[in-house]
Amino acid sequence: MRLIYRLALCFAIAAVALSASAQQPSAQQPSAVTITPSADAAAPHNWTNEQILTCPVSDCWQLAGKNEATFFDIIQQLAAISAQARGLTLPDNAEAGRRAGEYIKAKAKSDHRQLLYAIVDASVRRVGTRPPTAPAN
């Protein structure tokens, strides 16, 4: 199920990334390759949390080297930061991934200068759930 969730979110994010690149002149056509982001925390990245927390959509796209999989890694990292900061758990199902991806896609497409973290954080708040609390004795 986690794979289905990631794939649904991945396709939605790819659309955001492609629309962000469409605003910038480029001789290359977007790739039709299926996105398989590493999302591995141990993988070296060329950004810090501080950078991606303060970058607008277009700058995160540049940080990702205009690569859909790397851009998706940034989004996953931002979602993890947001969920942890808010004490939320992200559901592991395709429907939640689709909803989150559609929301991120729509908001990022409407304003490429908006902070990517703000978009991802709002999406996390929409789909995230609070972990169950233990009953008080």
N, C-alpha and C positions, 0 to 999 in steps of 0.2 A: 504494500500500500504506500509506503514511503516513496517508492520509485514512481508510482502513478502521480502522487502529489507533486513531486519534483518535476516530472515531465510536464504536467499541466502548467505549473508556475513557470517553467522554463520557456515554454512556447509563448506565453503571454509576455514574458520579459524580452524575448527575442524580438517581438513586434515593437516594443518600446525602443529597444536598441536600434533597430532598423529605421524607425521613424526619426530618432535622434540623428542618425548618420545622414538621413535624407536632407536635412537642413544644411549640411556642410558639403561643399563641393568635393567630389571624389571621382576618380577615374574608374574605381573598382565597383563592380556590381555586388550587392549583398549575397552572401553565401546561402545556399539552400541546404547546407549540411545540418543534420540533426544536432542540437546542442547537447553536449554531455559535460557539464561543468564538473570540475574536480571537487569544489567545495571542501577541500581538505585544508584544515587549519594549519597543517604542517607544511603545506606548499608555500614556497616563497612568493611574496607579492611585492609590487613596487609602490605600495601605498601603506599608510598607517591608519589606524582608527580615526585619529584626529583629522586626517585629510578627507576621508570619505564621509565623515559626519558633517563636514562643512562645505562639501562640494555640491554644486547644482548638478542636475541630470547631465547636461552636456559636458561638464568637466569630468564627471565620473566615467563617461563614455570615453573621453580622451585618456584618462588614467588606465582604463581597461585596454588601451591600444586598439580601440574600435573593434573589439573581439567580443562576440556575444557570450561565449562561455565565461570569459573573464568578467564581463559586466554582470553576469548572473552570480558569479562568486562574490562580487561586491554587494549585490542585493541580499544574498544569503547571509553575509557577514553583518549587514545592517539589520536584517530581521532578527538575527540572534542577539545583537546588542539591544535592540528594542524590546524583545520578549523578556530578556533577563532584567532589564531596567524596570519593566512594568510588572514583573512577577507573573507573566503569562506563559502558557504552554501553547505551542502551535499545533493545531490538529493535523493528524497524519492521514488525510483523505483527499481524493482528487477534487471533490466539490469545493473544499476550502481553498485548495491551490488554485483552482480556476477563478474563484471569486477574488482572491488576493491578486492574482495576476491581471485580471481585467481591471481592477481598481488602479493598480500601479500603472498599467498601460495607459489608461484614460487620463490620469492625472499628469503623468510625465509627458504625454503627447500634447496636453493643453498648455504646458509651460515648461520649456526646456531649461529655464533659468531658476526654477524652483529647486530647493534643496531636495536631493534624492532621499535623504534620511527622513525628512518630513513626510514624504509620500509613503515610504516603506513603513514608518512608524504608524501612520494612520491605517494602513492596510493590516498591520499586526493587531492593532486595537480592534479592528472589525472582525477578524477571524480567530484571534487568540482567546483562550479561555483561562480562567483562574483555576489552579489546581484545587481539588476538593480539600476542605479543611477538616481536621479531626474533630469529632464532637467533644465538647467540653464536659468534663465530669463534675 
